[in-house]
Amino acid sequence: MLADEEIGAFVNGLVTGAVTEGQAAAFAMAVFFRGLNIDERVALTKSMTGENEPREIDLQRVLCTLEQLEREGGARGFTLGEGDWPLRGFVVRRGQTVRAYVNHCPHAGFPLNFAPDQFLAPGAPLILCYMHGAVFEIENGECVSGPCEGLALRALPVKVTGGYVMLDDDVPLAEPPDL
């Protein structure tokens, strides 16, 4: 049986280039012919995903988990911060792409959704302003049809850490002052 440390060292070698393609192929053949027991599979998965590494997560910046977003084009609203002007936004996922935007239509300044988490156009991979009917690209927030064509939603930088979608550390937890 392989120890967790041995598996971790192998995965680290793959990442750093210390393990050659030939060594990786030999490992793959050994796994194919001999298999891995459940403990070895768990250790391999944890090493490959970095789950063995201790992480500090700023819970105040967690927007949602990847699982909470539907696989194709799911969306979820959020409010972060305190006081009269917290940051209100939404996260949207399409395939492996995760984006976040301020929940503010560039046309008239209203929130895009009329119901919680309702940010997407029915049957289309687009963001919809339910107030004015403007539609925006998920990938870049650009308006492609409607009264604000040519304008764009304000993007918020996010990162995915340990399965959590998190607001970037540099983003203030308040409504942008120029909205």
Residue pairs with C-beta under 8 A, 6 or more apart in sequence:
1 37
1 39
1 40
2 36
2 40
2 43
3 43
4 43
4 46
4 47
4 52
7 40
7 43
7 44
7 47
8 43
8 47
8 52
10 19
10 27
10 47
11 44
11 47
11 48
12 18
12 47
13 19
13 23
14 24
19 27
36 44
45 51
46 52
50 162
51 162
55 161
55 162
57 161
57 162
57 164
57 166
58 166
58 169
60 80
60 173
61 80
61 166
61 167
61 168
61 169
61 173
62 164
62 165
62 166
63 76
63 78
63 80
63 89
63 91
63 100
63 158
63 164
63 165
63 166
63 167
64 76
64 78
64 91
64 164
64 165
65 163
65 164
65 165
66 93
66 98
66 160
66 163
66 164
66 165
67 163
68 74
68 76
69 75
69 76
69 91
69 92
69 93
69 98
69 165
70 93
71 93
71 95
72 93
72 94
72 95
72 125
73 92
73 93
73 94
73 120
73 125
73 138
74 92
74 93
75 90
75 91
75 92
75 93
75 117
75 118
75 119
75 120
75 127
76 90
76 91
76 117
77 88
77 89
77 90
77 103
77 113
77 116
77 117
77 119
78 88
78 89
78 90
78 91
79 86
79 87
79 88
80 86
80 87
80 89
80 167
80 173
81 87
81 172
81 173
81 174
81 175
82 173
83 174
85 174
85 175
86 173
86 174
86 175
87 102
87 156
87 167
87 171
87 172
87 173
87 174
87 175
87 176
88 102
88 103
88 104
88 111
88 175
89 100
89 101
89 102
89 103
89 156
90 100
90 101
90 103
90 112
90 113
90 117
90 119
91 98
91 99
91 100
91 158
91 165
92 98
92 99
92 100
92 101
92 119
92 120
92 127
92 138
93 99
94 125
94 138
94 139
97 138
97 139
98 158
98 160
98 165
99 138
99 139
99 141
99 155
99 158
100 155
100 156
100 157
100 158
100 165
100 167
101 127
101 141
101 153
101 154
101 155
101 156
102 153
102 154
102 156
102 175
102 176
102 179
103 111
103 112
103 113
103 119
104 110
104 111
104 112
104 153
104 154
104 179
105 111
105 112
105 129
105 131
105 132
105 134
105 148
106 143
106 148
106 151
106 152
106 153
106 154
107 129
107 132
107 134
107 143
107 146
107 147
107 148
107 151
108 131
108 132
108 147
109 179
110 129
110 131
110 132
111 131
112 119
112 127
112 128
112 129
112 130
112 131
112 153
113 119
113 130
114 130
114 131
118 130
119 127
119 128
120 126
120 127
120 128
121 127
121 128
121 135
122 128
124 135
125 138
126 135
126 136
126 137
126 138
126 144
127 135
127 136
127 137
127 138
127 141
127 153
128 134
128 135
128 136
129 135
129 136
129 146
129 148
132 146
132 147
132 148
133 146
133 147
134 143
134 145
134 146
134 147
134 148
134 149
135 143
135 144
135 145
135 146
136 142
136 143
136 144
136 152
136 153
137 144
140 152
140 155
141 152
141 153
141 154
141 155
142 150
142 151
142 152
142 153
143 149
143 150
143 151
143 152
143 153
154 176
154 179
156 167
156 168
156 171
157 167
157 168
157 170
157 171
158 165
158 166
158 167
158 168
159 165
159 166
159 168
160 166
167 173
